[in-house]
Amino acid sequence: MAKGEGAESGSAAGLLPASILQTGERPAQVKKEPKKKQQLSICNKLCYAVGGAPYQVTGCALGFFLQIYLLDVAQVDPFSASIILFVGRAWDAFTDPLVGFCISKSPWTRLGRLMPWIIFSTPLAIIAYFLIWFVPDFSPGQVLWYLVFYCLFETLVTCFHVPYSALTMFISTEQSERDSATAYRMTVEVLGTVLGTAIQGQIVGQADTPCLQDPNGSALAVEGANRTHSGTSLRATKNAYMLAAGVIAFIYVICAVILVLGVKEQREPYETQQISFFRGLRLVMSHGPYVKVIAAFLFTSLAFMLVEGNFALFCTYTLGFHNEFQNLLLAIMVSATCTIPFWQWFLTRFGKKMAVYIGISSAVPFLILVALKESNLIVTYVAAVAAGISVAAAFLLPWSMLPDVIDDFHLKQPHAQGTEPIFFSFYVFFTKFASGVSLGISTLSLDFAGYQTGRCFQPLPVMFTLKMLVTWAPIVLILLGLLLFKLYPIDEEKRRQNKKALQALREEASSSGCSDTDSTELASIL
């Protein structure tokens, strides 16, 4: 029996005389089958998770190596390099709400509303990414070259990442399935950061420049270093960066293909009308749980970005571990990768708010230990592993809690269709805003402390400033973020209530759709 036929017969029988109905058209009693729980296969979750790797692999390579590439390989002057990096990050933050606006205006297609953005941005993004790592022959327009292609790539990767982030809401209507898929995604994204660091570091590891031991002989030291760095070796270094860019671009394409072929975008049954972007933005930013969770994660994100942005300098100058930075970074990322499944189990067993309190605060005692204790390699490795455990929670929990906030929003605004990209794009915007703030604070603080470029050792005020930026400042920000989480209203009981209410809303929307069809057919019969 086709869908709606039983309802049609029943409604006709209630309004028409029995003589009108033919013998074969007697209303049949139809039993309503219980709706099966929508489950994602492991293959679906893995395909969805792989889609998060391109953003992390390229972002990690750019974050750790673009500055040294501009200064030492492309030989851009420091002031111009700082303009390229700052403008690129500022533009990157601006494009997130802009892309979110464009996505909210996009119609549904045969591929969905989000998938076309991912498909068409991928080939252009890998071209722009490759050209970032290409040194043009002309010198006068070099700064403009890198500025244009850096901003272009950030725009295109935003066209990939914002719809991919919003895709969380359209792979399943079950909260547990979305949480599980998010855990898969976070694991792959952390692996992506390790992969990006490993590929870029192994291929271009010979691009290091010598530091100056004697502050009084800086000119001679630089001249000698430049003489040893012959044109042949510089050319080989340029080729190494291009090779690394090609490998990462290939990974980008493979991950995008797996995502598109392995994930089907689903449409919510109770969506009724498309609201304007600005009305949607006003509704989203006035939604209390969203504002509170964004504010809390803004502080915790700023804390971890301060650690990330200054970790290399802290290990090199404050702790004196000149050759241990990559190993310590690897310890953080491996620890984060291994503990994401644990945090997924923990939030399922004890709730997401408890996971926030335990997970994000777990790094605080070890940061205090590093701040108070003299330089010790073993203690630093222990702190790195503990930081990785906390980083895993910080990676997983925002993307696991945002769908709960959106579900709560849909219950209060059931007719506000197309707001999911606004939720995710503005979260990414605020995260990148935190990244820009951390970069500005770090650079300004080190400048005030008297940081000297190209030195093997730094003055005591610089070492003290780095310790503050990597230990005490993140501790204060983490504690402030955890205090804000006390105001977050969606606990496990609230999540269960929202789940039941949304299920009832979907069933009501489905039955309403059937009733509309029945009324049309009944009118034609009459």
Disulfide bonds with the S-S distance in Angstrom:
Cys211-Cys456 1.79
